[in-house]
């Protein structure tokens, strides 16, 4: 399980030392039940425990956010 800390005044989420702009949502991952995290840089929700995106990339080939989104939110 990932250790998630939030700095609400800065919209900063820290997951096992990895810092990102976003917030912890009240929704949960359907696979593990852990809270989902919103990642501002990619305009998408992910699960820190499963290290997977909870939303598909959009179908717009010109979308810069989806085009540069990594395969896993927290790396390999």
Buried (B, 14 or more C-beta within 10 A) or exposed (E): EBEBEBEEEEEBBEBEEEEBEBBBEEEEBEEEEBBBBBBBEBBBBBBBBBBBBBEEEBEEEEEEBBEEBEEEBBEE
